Amino acid sequence: MLDILKTILLGIVEGITEWLPISSTGHMILIDEFVSLNVSEEFKELFLVVIQLGAILAVVLLFWKKIWPFHTKSAEIKPYFKENTAVKRLCYNYVHIDKIILWIKILIASVPAAILGVLFDDEIDAMLTGDGRAYVVSATLIIYGILFIVIESISKKEKHADLDKLPYTTAFFIGLIQCLALIPGTSRSGSTILGAMLLGATRTVSTEFSFFLSIPAMFGASAIKILKYFLDGNSFNSDELIILVVGMIVAFVVSVLAIKFLVSYIKKHNFKAFGYYRIVLGIIVLAYFLFV
């Protein structure tokens, strides 16, 4: 029962910090110091990644109409084909072409992080579990906090106010910037939102594209982690399975609330508050591991 209560707390923290650009890793490291689960290190590493599946299902639920490319009834969509071909009729009746194009951009942006994630998975795990993890996380928290404040303070021309019109090259460069999130404490949402804004996207477009980019990123990371877990000869017992399920359910529910909050927040506010929060958290993480 105690581990279930700890799992609920971890699910709440994951659901909030996965979407707000404040680093879920930094928070999880602090929480783990005080409410560590009574499980093996191998399972804990798996849990902290796979719990993200609950969070990602919240994005799928909330943005289903924006990302699901198929329909069963005839719909009016932009005619991408000049001739009345069978392909054109098929697309009119079953496929939203604009959503297919959006997914192509998402997959293009996902390639760089996917390649680096597979190649350097062990090195990333070492950064998360090694003695220097606190210093890496605190440094990235502070650095990206400063960047949020600076980027929001400088005048920049917003060229991309429509997600459907986001150029392929811009999507790819956002994907390159997402690779920085492989460094613990960076925040995947933080790096992609910052990158998109630097490339001329509005806050809304930057945030939504970051949400959608998380779908293949998190599913891929979870799949790799689960595969390695079983290939190393590990397995779940009933208690561990319950912990995983509870964690994902809690992360899902809290993520729904966190995503709705962020979408509403950015319509009237900038990201400076998150920058200040990151700096304070980074100092707390550093001070804790230096003096405690």
N, C-alpha and C positions, 0 to 999 in steps of 0.2 A: 504493500500500500504506500509506503514511503517513496519507493521508486516511481510509482504512478504519479504522486504529487509532484515529484521533481520533474517528471516527464511533461506534465501539464505546464509547469513553469517554463521549461525549455521550449515547448511548443508556442507559448505566448511570446517569448522573446524572439523566436524564429519568425513568427508571423508578422511581427512589427518591424523588425530590423532587416528582413530580407528585401522589403520594398522601399522603406525610407532609406535615403542614401547615407546611412550612418554606420555601416559595416556590421553584419550579423556575426562575423568571426570575432571581432573585438568584444562584443557583448557575450558571446558564448564562452570565450576564454575566462572572462571575469565570473560568469555564472558557474562555470565548471570548478572554479576554485572554492566555491562555497557550497554548492549543491551537486556534487559529482555523483553520477549514477553508479550503483553497485554492480557494474558489469565489467567484462573484459575490455582491455584497451582496443582490441580489434573490433569488437561490437560497437564501442563508443564512437570510433572513427567512422564506422558505417552509419550509425544512427545520425550523426551530425550532418551527414550529406543527404541521406535518404529522406530525412524529415522534410527536406525541401520539396519533395513530391506533393505533400499536402499543400504547401504554399503555392506551387505552380498550378494546381487544379483550381485555385481561386481565380487566377488570371483567365484560365480557359472558360470558367463559368461566367465571369463578369464581362468578358469581351468576345463571347461566343459569336455574336452576330457580325463582329468586325473581322474575325479570323477564319470562320468556317466557310470554305469556298464553294460548297455544293448546295443545291436546292432541288426540290422535286417539282416545283411549279414554275411555269414560265414567268420570267421576270424581265423587266426592261433594264438592259445593261448597255453600256457603250459599245457600239458596233466596231469591233477590232478587225473585222474582215469585210472587205469591200464587196465581195461576191456572195450570193446566196448559196453557199456551199453547205454540205452535210455537217462540216465542222462548225460552221457558223450556227446552224440550227441546234446542234448539240450544245454549244456554249450558251445559247440563248435559253435553252430549256433546263440545263442541269448545272452550269458552272458560272460562278461570278469571276470573270477574268481579272478584275482589279484585285481580288483577294488572292488569286493564284500568283499574280505579279508581286504582291506584298510578301507572300511566302518565299518566293524566289529571292527577294531582297534579304529576308530574314536568314535564309540558308546561306547566302553569299556572305553575310556578315558573321555567320557562325563558324565558318571554316577555319579562320586563323586560331581562335581559342580552342577549337576541337583538336587541331593538330598539336598545338603546344600542350594541351591538357593530357593527351595520350602519351606524348614523348616525355613529359616531365612530371608525371603523376607522383612518382616516388619522391622526387625532390620537393614537390609541393607539400606532401604529407610530412616530410621532415621539417619543413618550416612551421607546420602547424603543431608539431609535437616536440620539437627540439627546445633546448634551453634558451635559445635566442628568440623564441616566438614573440614574447612580450615586447621586445625592442623593435622587431619588424612591424608588428601590429600598431604599436603606439606611434611609430614614425609615419606610417601610411595614414593613420587616422588624422594626425596633425597636418601633414603635407596637403592631403586632399581637402581638409577643412579650410585651409588657407586658400587653396585654389577656388573653392566654391565662392568664397567671399570676394576674391579678386575678379573672377570672371563675371560675377553678378554686378560688380562695381564699374567695370569698363563698358564703354559704349560699343555695341556690336550690331551689325546689320543682320536682321533675321530674314533669311532667304527662303526658308522652307516652313510654311505654315500649314501645309496639307500633307498628311502622312502618305497618301496615295501617290503624291508627286515627288516623293523623296528620291533623288537620283541613285542609281545603282552604285556609282562611285562613292557617294556619301555614305551609303549603307555599308560598303566594304570598309571604309576608313573607320566608321564607328565600331565595326567588328575588330579591326586592328587594335583600337583603343581598349576594347573589352579585354584583350589579353592582359592588360595591367591588373585586372581583377584576380588573376591567378596568384598574385602576391597577397598573402593574408592581411586583412585589415583595410584593403583598398575599397571594397564594396563594389560588387558587380553593377548594381544599379547606379551607384555614384559615378563610376568611371564612364559608363555608357551615356548617362545623362550629361555629364560634363563634356564628353567628346562630341555629342550631337549638338550641344549648344555652341561649342567652339566652331563647329562646321556650319553654323547658321540656322539650325533648327530652333523653333520656338520651344518654350518649356513643355507645352502640351505634347507636341510631336516627339520631343526628346524622351519624355517620360513614357509615352505609349510605346514607342519603338523599343525602349529598354524593357518594358514589360514583355513584349512579344519575343524579343531576343532571348529572354530568360527561359522560354519553353524548351527549345532544343538544348540549351546550355545545361539546364538542370536535369532534364531527362537523360542526357548523355552522361553527365557526371555521376548520376545515381546508378545508371546501367554499368558503367565501368567499375564503380565501387562494389556493387553487388557481385559482379562477375569475379573480381579479384578476391573478394571475401570467400566465395565458395571454392575457387581454384586453389586457395591457400589451405583448404581442408577444414574450414570453419562451417558451422551450421547454426540455426536458430533453435533455442528451446522455447517452450510455450510462454514463459515469462518475457523473454526478449521479443517475441512476436507481438505480444500485447503492448509492450513499451513502444515498438515501432508504430503500430496502428494508432494508439492513443496520441502519440506525438504528431503524426500526420493529420489526424482529425482536428486537433487543437490548432495546429499551424494553419490548416485550411480555413477554419472559422475566423481566426484572428486576422489572417491575410485579407479576407474579404473586407473587413472593417478598415484595415490599414490602407488598402488600395483605394477604397472609396474616399478616405480622408485625404490622401495625397492628391488624388485627381481634383478634389474640391479645393484643396489648399493652394495649389499652384495657379489657380485661376485668379487669385487675388494677391498672392504673395510670391516672393522670390525664394531662393535656396540659402540665403545667408544664415538663417537661423540654424540650419543643419550644419553649416560650416562651423559656426561657433560651438555647437554641441560636440562635433567631432574633435575639435581642439581640446575642449575640456575633458572629454572621455580619454583622449590619447594621453593627456597629462596624468589622469587618474591611473590608467593602466601602467604607465611607466613608473609612477611613484609607488604603486602597490608592489610591483616586483623588485624595485630597488630597495625599499625600506621595510617590507613586511617579511 
